[in-house]
């Protein structure tokens, strides 16, 4: 079942703190290490729209469930970042808490809907990651991981020693 909704704007990754799993780590480095600004550029270059459209083709969300996602501002609460320790792109998907007060949600929302929405948001995050890695960053076994995020990837050639 394809979801036929307009593509929302990508999440604003600026002015974010450390991702949730890094908040307890004392020596995580500067926030610039998360490469969020570069990710925003990639999103605006088409990665977000491409990923969202792909996700919308196979998601199980109905339009009313997606309306709940937009009403709660969940798309904009996504966080995407570079994990330099694991040398990979990661994400934190927003969730409707399982213990949310049902009075805060529209009448048609039950526990099954909450679960469906949360799983769909995880799928969207994974689709975005796969799209960025497959089509917007130069990943290669012969290229050292240090160069994955070099300026050459974003069209501003640099000199480097091989």
C-alpha positions as CSV (number, residue, x, y, z in Angstrom):
1,X,0.0,0.0,0.0
2,X,1.5,3.3,-1.0
3,X,1.2,6.4,1.1
4,X,0.1,9.3,-1.0
5,X,1.1,12.4,1.0
6,X,3.4,15.4,0.2
7,X,7.0,15.0,1.2
8,X,7.6,16.9,4.4
9,X,10.6,19.1,4.9
10,X,13.6,17.3,6.2
11,X,14.4,17.6,9.9
12,X,16.5,20.5,11.1
13,X,19.6,18.9,12.5
14,X,21.2,22.2,13.6
15,X,21.4,23.2,17.3
16,X,21.1,19.6,18.5
17,X,22.9,18.2,21.5
18,X,24.5,14.8,21.6
19,X,22.4,11.9,20.3
20,X,20.6,10.1,23.1
21,X,23.0,7.2,23.3
22,X,26.0,9.5,23.6
23,X,24.7,11.7,26.4
24,X,26.3,9.5,29.0
25,X,29.7,9.4,27.4
26,X,32.1,11.9,28.8
27,X,34.6,12.1,25.9
28,X,32.5,12.1,22.8
29,X,34.2,14.9,21.0
30,X,32.7,18.1,19.6
31,X,29.2,18.2,18.1
32,X,30.9,18.9,14.8
33,X,32.0,15.3,14.8
34,X,28.4,14.3,14.2
35,X,28.5,15.9,10.7
36,X,24.9,17.1,10.9
37,X,25.4,20.2,8.8
38,X,26.8,18.1,5.9
39,X,23.8,15.7,6.3
40,X,21.4,18.6,6.0
41,X,23.1,19.6,2.7
42,X,22.7,16.0,1.4
43,X,19.1,16.1,2.5
44,X,18.5,19.3,0.6
45,X,20.4,17.9,-2.5
46,X,17.6,15.3,-2.8
47,X,18.4,12.5,-0.5
48,X,15.5,13.3,1.9
49,X,12.9,13.4,-0.9
50,X,14.2,10.3,-2.6
51,X,14.2,8.3,0.7
52,X,10.8,9.6,1.8
53,X,9.3,8.6,-1.6
54,X,10.8,5.2,-1.4
55,X,9.6,4.7,2.2
56,X,6.1,5.9,1.2
57,X,5.9,3.2,-1.5
58,X,6.0,0.4,1.0
59,X,5.0,1.8,4.4
60,X,1.9,0.3,6.1
61,X,0.9,3.7,7.5
62,X,-2.5,5.1,6.4
63,X,-3.0,8.7,5.6
64,X,-4.7,9.3,9.0
65,X,-1.7,7.7,10.8
66,X,0.7,9.9,8.8
67,X,-1.5,12.9,9.8
68,X,-0.9,11.9,13.4
69,X,2.9,11.8,12.7
70,X,2.7,15.3,11.2
71,X,0.4,16.6,13.9
72,X,2.8,15.5,16.6
73,X,5.8,16.9,14.7
74,X,7.6,13.6,14.7
75,X,9.3,13.9,11.3
76,X,11.1,17.0,12.5
77,X,12.3,15.3,15.7
78,X,14.4,12.8,13.7
79,X,18.1,13.0,14.4
80,X,20.7,11.8,11.9
81,X,24.4,11.8,12.7
82,X,27.8,10.4,11.9
83,X,29.1,8.0,14.6
84,X,32.8,8.4,14.3
85,X,33.4,5.5,16.8
86,X,31.6,3.0,14.7
87,X,32.4,4.9,11.4
88,X,28.8,4.8,10.2
89,X,25.7,7.0,9.7
90,X,23.1,6.5,12.4
91,X,19.7,7.9,13.4
92,X,17.4,8.4,16.4
93,X,13.8,8.0,15.4
94,X,11.2,9.9,17.4
95,X,8.5,7.8,19.1
96,X,5.1,8.1,20.5
97,X,5.8,6.8,24.0
98,X,4.1,3.5,24.7
99,X,2.8,4.9,28.0
100,X,1.4,8.1,26.5
101,X,-1.7,9.4,28.1
102,X,-4.5,8.4,25.7
103,X,-6.2,11.7,26.4
104,X,-3.3,13.4,24.6
105,X,-4.0,11.5,21.3
106,X,-7.0,11.6,18.9
107,X,-9.8,9.2,19.7
108,X,-8.9,6.8,16.9
109,X,-5.4,6.2,18.2
110,X,-5.0,3.0,20.2
111,X,-1.9,1.0,21.3
112,X,-1.7,-0.8,18.0
113,X,-1.6,2.5,16.1
114,X,1.1,3.7,18.4
115,X,3.2,0.6,17.7
116,X,2.5,0.9,13.9
117,X,3.6,4.5,13.8
118,X,6.7,3.9,15.9
119,X,7.8,1.0,13.6
120,X,7.1,3.0,10.5
121,X,9.3,5.8,11.8
122,X,12.1,3.4,12.4
123,X,11.7,2.2,8.8
124,X,11.8,5.8,7.5
125,X,15.0,6.4,9.4
126,X,16.6,3.3,8.0
127,X,15.5,4.1,4.5
128,X,17.1,7.6,4.8
129,X,20.3,6.1,6.0
130,X,20.4,3.5,3.1
131,X,19.6,6.2,0.6
132,X,22.3,8.5,1.8
133,X,24.9,5.7,1.9
134,X,24.0,4.2,-1.4
135,X,23.5,7.3,-3.5
136,X,24.9,10.4,-1.9
137,X,28.2,9.5,-0.2
138,X,31.1,7.7,-1.8
139,X,31.6,4.5,0.2
140,X,34.2,2.1,-1.1
141,X,36.4,-0.6,0.3
142,X,39.4,0.8,-1.3
143,X,38.8,4.3,0.1
144,X,39.8,4.7,3.8
145,X,36.8,5.6,6.1
146,X,38.5,8.9,6.9
147,X,37.7,10.1,3.4
148,X,34.0,9.2,3.5
149,X,33.1,12.7,4.6
150,X,35.8,14.6,2.8
151,X,35.0,17.7,0.8
152,X,35.3,15.8,-2.5
153,X,32.1,13.9,-1.7
154,X,30.3,17.2,-1.7
155,X,31.7,18.6,-4.9
156,X,34.6,20.7,-3.5
157,X,37.7,18.8,-4.6
158,X,40.6,18.6,-2.2
159,X,44.1,17.5,-2.4
160,X,45.0,14.5,-0.3
161,X,47.9,12.0,-0.2
162,X,47.0,8.5,-1.1
